[in-house]
């Protein structure tokens, strides 16, 4: 039944609502093609721009993807559930397991781009690490691809005086990753802080993550602290918002 409130919604939003309901009910499954602009124009007696806006709403929500010359299809990619607390527990990396294993289950995760180098820090990273501007830091830049889809680009920054000559400066940090190696160096993380925001991507980010137009990114900046409050890592992560569900599970 159409309510007075729904009748006041713009036509393109009402069309998007109907298509979304059809997707959620299973009428259109993963990989199915949705009605195109011409179809929607005929079905709802609307202008092309209205039909285009309706399809754009679903793309922005991450429910669909446009394929050039073929149409708009229901996304077949299953969003990754990022368990923000469990993945960072010492039980996880302390037992030499990847923190990603709490998220990916049996899905295929590949780091297809990695760049590790020592650089002079700028004022922004220096402030975050609590070190003087111009200090040497090791930067680890990685792109993570899940089931063939780029989902995250991360930049880890670590003070050189802590990690020099360790496996952290190598492409492969070994079992348990960076935090296990910091533990071996006597600087294990004992506290984490994550700051989360949502924004539109830069052109470079959109290209790196193969984002469709209008898809925002989630930016998570994680700071790792050792005993005494020293910052041992700052990790800036850029996530495809359509590929993630952020889950935080904790007791009251």
N, C-alpha and C positions, 0 to 999 in steps of 0.2 A: 504494500500500500504506500502511496506517495504521501508524505506528510507535508505540512506547510513549510517546515524548515528545509526539507530536502528540495522542495520546489523552488526555493530561493537560491539554491546552489547553481553556479554556472553550468551550462549544458555539458561542457567538456568534462567537468568533475563528475556529473551524474553518469556519463558514459563510462568514465574510468572506474567508477564504483561498480557498475554492472559487469565490466570485464574482470575486475578484481574478484568479485564474487564468483564468477564463472571459473576462474583459475583456482580459487580456494576450494571450490566444490568438486574439482576434478574434471569439470566439463572440458577444460583445456589442460592437458598434462605437460610435463617437461618436454620441451622440444617441439610442441605443437605450434602451428602458425595461427596467430590471431587474425580476425577480420582486418583487412587493410583500410586505408583511408576511403577509397571508393565504396567499400562495403558499408562502412560506418555512416558515410554520407547518405546512402540509400536507406539504411535501417532506421536512422534517427532523424532523417530530413534536416541535416545540418550542413554548414559550409565546410570546405576542406580544412580550413584553419582550426575549426572546432574539433574535427576528427583527429587532426595532427596533435593538437594539445592533449586530447584524451590519451592517445598512445604515448605521448611524452611523459605524462604523469606516471604511468606504469614503468617506463624505462628509468625515470629518476628514482623510483622506489626500489629498483633492482629486481623487479619481478620479470621483466622482459628484456630482450636485446634485439636491436635492429641489425639485419644482415643486408648489406648493400645489394640491391637488385632482387632480393628475395622476399622481404617483408619483415614483420615483427614477430618474434617467437618467444614462447615462455622459456625462461632460463632453466636449463637443465642442471646448472651448478648448485650443489647443496652448500648453503652457507656454513662457514667454519665457526664452531662454537669455541670461543676463546675463554678458558676458565682462568680468570685473572689471578685468583689467589692460589689455587692448587698448583698451577704451573710454576710458581716461584718458591714453593716450599723447599727447605733444605733436603727433605726426604727425597725430592725429585732429582735435583742436580747433584746432591751429595752421594746418591747411589749410582752416579755416572749415567743417568738417563737424561736424554734431551728434554728440555722444558716443552718442546713442541709435541712430545708424545702424548701429553694430556689432551691436546686439541685435535690431532689428526686421526687418531684411532688407526685404522688400517689403510688410510688413504695415502697416495703417493705424494710426498713432499720433496721438492728439489730446490737447492740453492743454485740458480743458473747464472748468477752474476755475483762475483765477490772481488773486492778490492781492499787490500790491507796495506796501510802505509803509515809512516811516522810524519807528522806535520807540526807546524807551529800553530798554537791555538789562537783563535780570535777572542774578542772580549766576551762574546755571548757564551761560548763554551767554557772559557776561563772562569767566568762568574759561576757557572753551574757546577764546575768541578772544584771551585775554591782555590784556584791556583793563579799565579801571575799571568797576565797577557804575554803571549810569546813563548810560554812554556811548551815543551815538546809533549805531544800526545800521540797515541796510536789510534787510528781511525779504521774501523771495520765497517765497510759498506757492503750490504748484501740484499739481493732480491730473492724472495721466496715464491715459488710457483707450486700450487696445489692442483692436482688433477689436470695439469696443463694450463691452469689459469694463474697469471700473476696476481698475488693477493696482498703482498706487503713488501715495502722497501725500508730497510733499517740502517741506521748509522750509529754505531757504538763508539764512544770516546772514552779512553782510559789513560791516566797519567803515565808517562813513559818511565818515571822512576819506580813505579810499581811493577810494570809488566815487561820491561826490557829483557830480551833474551829468553823469554818464556814462550810456550806454545800459543799464547794469546796473540803473538805477533806473526803467527803462521796462518796460512789459509785454513787449515783444519786444526781446530783447538783441541780435538780429542774428546773422549767420552765425558759427558756432563757439561761440556762447553766451557764458556768463559768463567762461569761462577765456580765450577769445580777447580779450574786452574787458579783462580784467585784464592780459593781455600788452601790449595797446596803452597801458595806463596805466602800464606799467613795473613791474608786480607779478605777472608770470606765475608760475603754480605750477611748482615744480620737484620737489616731493615730495608724495605723498598717503599718508594713513593711513586705513584703514577698520576700524571695529569692528563686529562682526556678532553679533547675538543673536536668539533666537526667544522669543516670548512670546504670551500671549493678548491680543487687542485690547481697547481701551477701547470703550465704547458708541459714541463719536463716530467712532472709526476703523472699526469694523465697518459703520457707516452709510455713511461716505465711500467705502469700498471694496466695498460691497454684498456683504459676506461672509456665507456661510451659518454657522449656529450651530456652534461648535466648531472653526472654522478659525483657526489661529494666524497671526500676522504675523511677518515678518522685519524687524528694525530694523537699518538700516545707518547709522552715523554716520561721515561722511567729513570729514576735516580736510585742507585744502589749505594748503601752506606755500610761501612765496616764498623767494628767496635771503636768507640771514641767519637763516632759521628763523621769520620772522614768519608768523603765521596770517592768511590772507587770506579764508578762507571756512570755515564749518562748515555741513554739509548733513545734516540729519536726515531719513532716508527710511524710510517705513513701507510694506512690500511685502506683498501678498497671497501667502502662502507657497505656495498651491496654483497660483499663476500663474507661478512662477519656478523656474528651475534656475540656481544660482550656479556659474559656471565660472571657475576660476583656472588659467591655463596658463603655466608658467614653467620655465626651465632649472634643472637641479640645480647 
